[in-house]
Amino acid sequence: MTSPSIAKPMWLSGSECKVGILYLAAIAYPAGLVYDAIYRHHDHYTGITSWYGQTSLTADVIAFMPVKDALLYLTGAYYIDENYQADAAILPWRDGEPDSKAPQIAAAPGSYDILTWDEEFGWSTPIAYCRGHIPLEEFLKAAARYIPLTRKTCCRP
């Protein structure tokens, strides 16, 4: 398990969050709550800030946290370094070549991205810079289990 010195991250609410950062989002659909990793985006032409890729009219992002906070809690580290202890993590970072069939959350020092494979162009982010990766589906399942959005954990404005 992750070090007890790492505090469980709090969910945030409201519209005041930074653009260009990957967030773990709790999205309310009529059928229930879904977790996803999405970016906050600002359109300079329209002046509208929105959740990138969130196009459903029936869904609403009700809470979010920076992916880095969720990853620190679940993995015990922001990325793999010489002191990383995978056996102490709820969800260990992986190294080496990622599975090209499944999207991954990839870590490079100071940034996170969704890593995908394209048959024509290869990886969406150069994996030479990756300091660890986790299958996106496993990350979202672990977040739902270990950092669920509840009345107790929601929400800090």
Secondary structure, DSSP 8 states (H G I E B T S, - for coil): ---TTS-----B-SS---TT-EEEEEEEETTEEEEEEEEEEE-TTT--EEETT---TT-EEEEEEEHHHHHHHHHSSSS--TT--GGG-SS--B-SS--TTS-EEEEETTEEEEE-EETTTEESS-GGG-S-EEEHHHHHHHHHHHS---TTT--B-
